[in-house]
Amino acid sequence: MSYQDLSFKTSFPTKKAGVFYLWGLGAYDHQGKDAEKDVNKWEKDADSKDYTADIYFGAVGLSHQLVMGTKSYIHSTLAFSGNGLQWKQQKLDSSLVIHPDEYLNNNTWKYTLSTFINHKFSTRHVNRTGITVDQRLYNMDIRNSPDGIIETQYVKAKGNTQLIQAYTESRFDVGKTVTINAGIHSQYFALNGHYTIEPRLGVKWQFWPDQSVGIAYGLHSRLEQINFYLLEQQTANGMVQPNKDLNFTKAQHLVLSYNRQISDYLHFKVEPYFQYLFDVPVVPGSYFSLQNLYDETYFNDSLVNRGKGWNYGVDLTLERFLHNQFYYLVTASVFQSKYKGGDGVLRNARYNRNFVFNVLGGKEWNVRKNNLFSFNVRYTLMGGDRLIPVDEAATYAQQEIVYDYSRAFERQKPIANLLSFTLKYHVNKRKYTGIWSLEITNALGYKDLQDYRFNRKTQSIEAERDLIMVPNLSYQIQF
């Protein structure tokens, strides 16, 4: 668990300073292929479907900083971000009559105002106190018709709500060897009136000039995707929203740490940790838990805050800072991730990979007088996510994939080997710098197991694997 550096930065100007920045802006449009019109050529369910998809996203913001004297400054940010997805899918029946299948129109926007004051009370005490207000707007229409006849409405809502967060945290230097970070954080969700109060504490002891140990505790809360709160169900008394009163998902975090500065440019760190999750939304009597959230777009069940989860493990980091134009970072994580859903059964969590190993490194070379060539590489070896096994007997009987939810997440995807690298060439001119860059992700061509499908033509269960290998050539100008 880490806390922000609360030390006062004297490099800020003594007058108002503002900066405008653009995070990103983009759009995506895709027209699906027409469904196969020959029923005899259908091998899988997707052959009878076609779809269109439109996606947009973007963000922009303005920040401002005001330094007041030599001990205080106020930092404020005003930002806007938004994204949207419109998905329309249709399906042919065996008579080649087209029917509606899935429809998703999900648009969310957020205005964020954030401000904090950083004050240096003394050489041993620095405090930061702030507030963040999110004005969240939404316009959602989510429905589907699996049988092509009866349509189920999952969410149909348009409106806005607020998430307000406030915090105060202090850093205390006790003598020359002990540092204490203590604070409290709170959240308020206006849609249903729920709030949290979250204490946090960290202590670091520099017991040797190049070595330290630490312990940190914190209570953290998470807001779920807004569509889960707005989900609708048809009852005898009309349409209701059974999940509107859901509370925050909460977690107790405990982290130990050992740090050693091996040399001026080589650092080693060990961090054992334990996390206890509670008040996790689950479906009563079911394996389902939002701890395993993946792609539950068309979800229409009532949720209660009765789920639990446990994450524990150890992280190791060896980092060589850039020295003689060479750096590297080696990390290893070994862990377990378990949960209990609405049925109270202890299971592997979906993302219980058990281990992740990363090696990242790079080298720079001076070319000619002012130019720079660099090579960066990253290799990742990690266990696979967990899967719900296929019920083979039921699948062959129904001629479509049927899952055995009683054995949820017993199976695990194969170990993943991922290699990516980047080549960059900086051309430094008097008034600007031009940067050529070539990036290759997944250079080894690893195919990730996504799911299973039933091939009606061969009468077999097939694995669906996804290969994402992205070469990216770019040119950037910096003034």
Disulfide bonds with the S-S distance in Angstrom:
none
